[in-house]
Each structure stands twice: as C-alpha cells, then as structure tokens.
Amino acid sequence: MNKESYINKLKAQLDEWNADLDKLDAKVRKATADQQLKYEKSKESMRERKDEAMQKMAEIKSANENAWEKLKQGTDDAWNRLKEAMTEAKSQFK
C-alpha cells in the first residue's frame, strides 16, 4: 500500500468512527444518568486516542516517501487503540 492509499484508508475509518460516535451520542441522550456518565468517561478516552491517531496520521502526511513506512507501525498501534476504545463504547450502549 502506498502512502496516499494508506492515508485515505485512515481517513475513511475515521469518518466511519465519527458517524458511530454520532449514533452513540443519540443513544446516550436517551439513557439513564449513570449510563451517560459512563459514556462521557469512555468518550474522553476515545478523544485522547483519536487525538493521538490524528497526530500520527499528520506525521505520515508530512513524512517523505522513505520515512513514512517507519511511522506506519506507530500509526497502526494508535489506530488499534482507538478501535478498541470505540468497540468498548459501542458494546456498552447497544
């Protein structure tokens, strides 16, 4: 996979997760206060992981063609942490 394809893949996944968050926000508005509090904690964790993942994506965007491959593993790790946070949040509010 080349750099541009990889970045496009990350952007598409991020768009999907943002849509999932919008759906979760709608569900949580109808939930109990206790569930809403749990969600806000989960959402804060997701925000932190999202910020980390976006930073990694920015590093790849600015890297030259030779260096971006070295950054890919760190980006994949950050993306996996974000995916885990999203999966956890979604499982709590089905």
C-alpha positions as CSV (number, residue, x, y, z in Angstrom):
1,M,0.0,0.0,0.0
2,N,1.4,3.4,-0.9
3,K,1.3,6.4,1.4
4,E,-1.7,8.1,-0.2
5,S,-3.8,4.9,-0.1
6,Y,-2.8,4.4,3.5
7,I,-3.9,7.9,4.5
8,N,-7.1,7.6,2.5
9,K,-7.8,4.3,4.4
10,L,-7.2,6.0,7.7
11,K,-9.5,9.0,6.8
12,A,-12.3,6.6,5.7
13,Q,-12.0,4.7,9.0
14,L,-12.1,8.0,11.0
15,D,-15.2,9.1,9.1
16,E,-16.9,5.8,10.0
17,W,-15.9,6.1,13.6
18,N,-17.2,9.7,13.7
19,A,-20.5,8.5,12.4
20,D,-20.6,5.8,15.0
21,L,-20.0,8.4,17.7
22,D,-22.9,10.5,16.4
23,K,-25.1,7.4,16.7
24,L,-23.8,6.7,20.2
25,D,-24.4,10.3,21.2
26,A,-28.1,10.0,20.1
27,K,-28.5,6.7,22.1
28,V,-26.9,8.1,25.2
29,R,-29.2,11.1,25.3
30,K,-32.0,8.6,26.0
31,A,-30.0,6.7,28.6
32,T,-30.0,6.9,32.3
33,A,-27.8,9.5,34.1
34,D,-25.5,6.7,35.2
35,Q,-25.1,5.4,31.7
36,Q,-24.5,8.9,30.4
37,L,-21.7,9.3,33.0
38,K,-20.1,6.1,31.9
39,Y,-20.3,7.1,28.3
40,E,-18.7,10.5,28.9
41,K,-15.7,8.7,30.5
42,S,-15.5,6.4,27.5
43,K,-15.8,9.3,25.2
44,E,-12.9,11.2,26.8
45,S,-10.7,8.1,26.4
46,M,-11.8,8.0,22.7
47,R,-11.0,11.7,22.2
48,E,-7.5,11.1,23.6
49,R,-6.9,8.1,21.4
50,K,-8.4,10.0,18.4
51,D,-6.0,12.9,19.0
52,E,-3.1,10.5,19.2
53,A,-4.1,8.7,16.0
54,M,-4.7,12.0,14.1
55,Q,-1.2,13.2,15.2
56,K,0.3,10.0,13.8
57,M,-1.6,10.5,10.6
58,A,-0.3,14.1,10.4
59,E,3.3,12.8,10.8
60,I,2.8,10.4,8.0
61,K,1.3,13.1,5.7
62,S,4.4,15.2,6.3
63,A,6.9,12.4,6.0
64,N,8.8,11.8,2.8
65,E,8.2,8.6,0.8
66,N,11.0,6.7,2.5
67,A,10.3,7.8,6.1
68,W,6.5,7.2,6.2
69,E,6.9,3.4,6.3
70,K,8.8,3.7,9.5
71,L,6.0,5.7,11.0
72,K,3.3,3.3,9.9
73,Q,3.7,0.9,12.8
74,G,3.2,3.6,15.4
75,T,0.2,4.8,13.5
76,D,-1.3,1.3,13.3
77,D,-0.8,0.9,17.0
78,A,-2.6,4.3,17.7
79,W,-5.4,3.3,15.4
80,N,-5.8,0.0,17.1
81,R,-6.1,1.7,20.5
82,L,-8.8,4.0,19.1
83,K,-10.6,1.0,17.6
84,E,-10.5,-0.8,20.9
85,A,-12.0,2.3,22.6
86,M,-14.7,2.6,20.0
87,T,-15.6,-1.1,20.3
88,E,-15.8,-0.9,24.0
89,A,-18.0,2.2,23.9
90,K,-20.3,0.6,21.3
91,S,-20.6,-2.6,23.3
92,Q,-21.7,-0.6,26.4
93,F,-24.6,1.1,24.6
94,K,-26.1,-1.4,22.2
